Amino acid sequence: MAKAKISPLKSTTKSSKTFKYDIAIVGGLGHVGLPLGLVFADKGLKVLLCDLDAKKAELVNAGEMPFVEYGSEEILKKVIGKNLTVSLDNSKISDAEYVILTIGTPVDEYLNPKLRTFLDLAQTLKNDLSPEQTIIVRSTVFPKTCEQLQRLLGASPTPWKIAYCPERIVQGYAVKELSELPQVIAGLTEEATRSAEKLFEKISPKVITASMEETELVKLFCNAWRYIQFAASNQFYMIAKNYGVDFNRLRQVMTDGYGRAASLPTAGFAAGPCLLKDTMQLAAFNSNSFDLGYGAMKVNEGLPQFIVEDLRRRYVLNLCKVGILGMAFKADIDDIRDSLSYKLGKLLRFHGADVYYSDEYASDPTFVTKEKILSTCNVVIIGAPHQAYKNLNFPKFTEVVDLWGACQKKDELSQRVSKA
Ligand SMILES: NC(=O)c1ccc[n+]([C@@H]2O[C@H](COP(=O)([O-])OP(=O)(O)OC[C@H]3O[C@@H](n4cnc5c(N)ncnc54)[C@H](O)[C@@H]3O)[C@@H](O)[C@H]2O)c1
């Protein structure tokens, strides 16, 4: 589909009401809501970001991003106070033609989907919504959530326009990816589908419409698939390590000129607020029958323990100073949500090690600098492969655990491979 020409939304809608905003995003200051709002505002649409977080609101109003999101701050400074407005009052959504829901949809401590949070939000929004608006669910939701939302909103003389258009960006790169990725859209009615399609055509190169059931599974399959792929690499890493083989070197040999293996990811922590959570949502949806998903969880969540047990075989941990470089859940962002670096730290401390944390993006008064870690720790573990760790020079007798190969100098590795 050709890129849509940008035109004001009001000229393309049949709605009789005149709205103050084109779009209101509930959860609008989150990792999904904020970049999405910025991209729409950058296209000239009037966007209202509704959230409960006053601290983030203050930052955004001052033109500062509350988290790392590449390419976003320039846009924010351009649009804030013009066609981008922040509100701590959700009832303002009644002024928007489109209402996009992007709040978090976690699983509980027993890994069951916590649908209640989402439905409770819908309940509080109910009186400020009307069938003239289009409601788009952007959060990753348990199948049938849109239907539950419709039931909760109740009977109406004109049908509600409810659509699901799940977010599929990779965190930190949303602004770039929103202009590149196709959007998958399903509406509960034909009108809802067309209306959501019309909106997303303004920012996306391609809009794919699908059934609600397909769209629900597309999103969960995308995340479960990534989680399983990471688990495959992590399991291979453990097998190689137990056999005394360097997995990073093996991976280079395996993929060198061999396209069928090219998609094998590096080993490393597969964490964060989405992949495990959505794999478990899928498992719950399929009556807890998802062997690959549970297997992936066992491998990925077991990786910190594997690292600790390997170290325990070779060191007396209560005599060790161990530094973890990278507390964020992945490279080059500042988000520590569900990061496995913390699980690793806890296990190391349980075995008596003196543990130090460091990160290049996330800040915490207990963190130390990477220089301090290099100068004081006899064991250093890469927890997140930030760019800043690429050219570190470790003291001679430091034990470095670098699953990603983040500190391995590229030339070194390829030379070793070409000599093989
Ligand atoms: N983070 C990602 O990269 C990513 C990618 C794809 C999909 N998703 C999905 O998107 C959804 C949101 O994830 P996120 O990472 O943006 O979460 P987040 O925690 O960063 O953002 C959620 C925002 O909602 C706000 N909020 C919570 N309750 C609210 C309420 N009642 N009213 C108004 N605002 C409220 C919070 O203050 C927060 O700013 C989840 O379903 C997640 O699975 C996330």
The ligand as an SDF file (V2000), in Angstrom:
LIG
                    3D

 44 48  0  0  0  0  0  0  0  0999 V2000
    7.3680   -1.7360   25.9860 N   0  0  0  0  0  0  0  0  0  0  0  0
    7.3340   -2.2160   24.7510 C   0  0  0  0  0  0  0  0  0  0  0  0
    8.3160   -2.1710   24.0040 O   0  0  0  0  0  0  0  0  0  0  0  0
    6.0790   -2.8460   24.1970 C   0  0  0  0  0  0  0  0  0  0  0  0
    6.0610   -3.2830   22.8670 C   0  0  0  0  0  0  0  0  0  0  0  0
    4.8990   -3.8200   22.3530 C   0  0  0  0  0  0  0  0  0  0  0  0
    3.7680   -3.9360   23.1590 C   0  0  0  0  0  0  0  0  0  0  0  0
    3.8070   -3.5250   24.4570 N   0  0  0  0  0  0  0  0  0  0  0  0
    2.5840   -3.6280   25.2550 C   0  0  0  0  0  0  0  0  0  0  0  0
    2.0790   -2.3140   25.4200 O   0  0  0  0  0  0  0  0  0  0  0  0
    1.4350   -2.1650   26.6970 C   0  0  0  0  0  0  0  0  0  0  0  0
    2.0710   -1.0270   27.4480 C   0  0  0  0  0  0  0  0  0  0  0  0
    3.4160   -1.3130   27.7140 O   0  0  0  0  0  0  0  0  0  0  0  0
    4.4470   -0.1740   28.1360 P   0  0  0  0  0  0  0  0  0  0  0  0
    5.7940   -0.8080   28.1110 O   0  0  0  0  0  0  0  0  0  0  0  0
    4.2040    1.0400   27.3490 O   0  0  0  0  0  0  0  0  0  0  0  0
    4.0130    0.0680   29.6450 O   0  0  0  0  0  0  0  0  0  0  0  0
    4.4170    1.3520   30.5130 P   0  0  0  0  0  0  0  0  0  0  0  0
    4.2880    0.9160   31.9210 O   0  0  0  0  0  0  0  0  0  0  0  0
    5.7060    1.9080   30.0250 O   0  0  0  0  0  0  0  0  0  0  0  0
    3.2830    2.4030   30.1630 O   0  0  0  0  0  0  0  0  0  0  0  0
    1.9910    2.3270   30.6700 C   0  0  0  0  0  0  0  0  0  0  0  0
    1.5670    3.7420   31.0390 C   0  0  0  0  0  0  0  0  0  0  0  0
    0.2060    3.6880   31.4370 O   0  0  0  0  0  0  0  0  0  0  0  0
    0.0410    4.5820   32.5230 C   0  0  0  0  0  0  0  0  0  0  0  0
   -1.1800    4.1890   33.2300 N   0  0  0  0  0  0  0  0  0  0  0  0
   -1.3690    3.1190   34.0350 C   0  0  0  0  0  0  0  0  0  0  0  0
   -2.6370    3.0910   34.4650 N   0  0  0  0  0  0  0  0  0  0  0  0
   -3.2610    4.1810   33.9210 C   0  0  0  0  0  0  0  0  0  0  0  0
   -4.5670    4.6980   34.0010 C   0  0  0  0  0  0  0  0  0  0  0  0
   -5.4960    4.1000   34.7290 N   0  0  0  0  0  0  0  0  0  0  0  0
   -4.8420    5.8090   33.3160 N   0  0  0  0  0  0  0  0  0  0  0  0
   -3.8980    6.4400   32.5710 C   0  0  0  0  0  0  0  0  0  0  0  0
   -2.6450    5.9850   32.4590 N   0  0  0  0  0  0  0  0  0  0  0  0
   -2.3280    4.8670   33.1240 C   0  0  0  0  0  0  0  0  0  0  0  0
    1.3140    4.4390   33.3290 C   0  0  0  0  0  0  0  0  0  0  0  0
    1.5210    5.5490   34.1840 O   0  0  0  0  0  0  0  0  0  0  0  0
    2.3530    4.3440   32.2060 C   0  0  0  0  0  0  0  0  0  0  0  0
    2.8480    5.6170   31.8570 O   0  0  0  0  0  0  0  0  0  0  0  0
    1.5640   -3.5420   27.3590 C   0  0  0  0  0  0  0  0  0  0  0  0
    0.4240   -4.2830   27.0540 O   0  0  0  0  0  0  0  0  0  0  0  0
    2.7800   -4.1520   26.6750 C   0  0  0  0  0  0  0  0  0  0  0  0
    2.7620   -5.5530   26.7090 O   0  0  0  0  0  0  0  0  0  0  0  0
    4.9410   -2.9740   24.9950 C   0  0  0  0  0  0  0  0  0  0  0  0
  1  2  1  0
  2  3  2  0
  2  4  1  0
  4  5  1  0
  4 44  2  0
  5  6  2  0
  6  7  1  0
  7  8  2  0
  8  9  1  0
  8 44  1  0
  9 10  1  0
  9 42  1  0
 10 11  1  0
 11 12  1  0
 11 40  1  0
 12 13  1  0
 13 14  1  0
 14 15  2  0
 14 16  1  0
 14 17  1  0
 17 18  1  0
 18 19  2  0
 18 20  1  0
 18 21  1  0
 21 22  1  0
 22 23  1  0
 23 24  1  0
 23 38  1  0
 24 25  1  0
 25 26  1  0
 25 36  1  0
 26 27  1  0
 26 35  1  0
 27 28  2  0
 28 29  1  0
 29 30  1  0
 29 35  2  0
 30 31  1  0
 30 32  2  0
 32 33  1  0
 33 34  2  0
 34 35  1  0
 36 37  1  0
 36 38  1  0
 38 39  1  0
 40 41  1  0
 40 42  1  0
 42 43  1  0
M  CHG  2   8   1  16  -1
M  END
$$$$
